Amino acid sequence: MVQTSDADRVAILRDLASAFIDTVRAAKQVGTIDTRLDRGALHVLLNAALDENTRLSDLAGSCHLDLSTVSRAVKALELDGLVVRSVDPNDRRASRIEATAAGRNVLTELRTQHVGALDAAVTRWSTSDLDTLTRLLVRLADDLGHAVRTVRRLPTSDPPGVPTTTDPHTPTSQTILETA
């Protein structure tokens, strides 16, 4: 293995960070299925679909957002018929949120757009290259999540309802959308 100096490693990490930011910016340009919904509402909708029939407070935790922000997003999604709110039978003061069939359809269409854009972007890539990129991105996501929790001294497990890529029994955005 080739040894790199600290300065070389920092330069590589800066290039990686720039490439990552550019990739996220480009990915945000994809997905115009429902222009009424802002990205925050789509994030809440996706988490509501992942965390079926979840409490509003748990949904806020899985979204890493303030409860009042999620509550406003849920109200807007509710008005659009994309989620339903019900009373928590265990605590009548709390609400449970669930994505509707219409909400799942929006996510499925958005997923189709994202896959189409990715396919167009990597059309000349080999299956081996795609597999390598996917494997490394999954690893990066896991390692970044761990690093963030460590730096913030958060619990090592994800908040309730946040799927991990290493648990084959927990639905992810990919599996929830493929079965919608």
Secondary structure, 3 states (H helix, E strand, C coil): CCCCCHHHHHHHHHHHHHHHHHHHHHHHCCCCCCCCCCHHHHHHHHHHHHCCCEEHHHHHHHHCCCHHHHHHHHHHHHHCCCEEEEEECCEEEEEEEEECHHHHHHHHHHHHHHHHHHHHHCCCCCHHHHHHHHHHHHHHHHHHHHHHHHHCCCCCCCCCCCCCCCCCCCCCHHHHHHCC
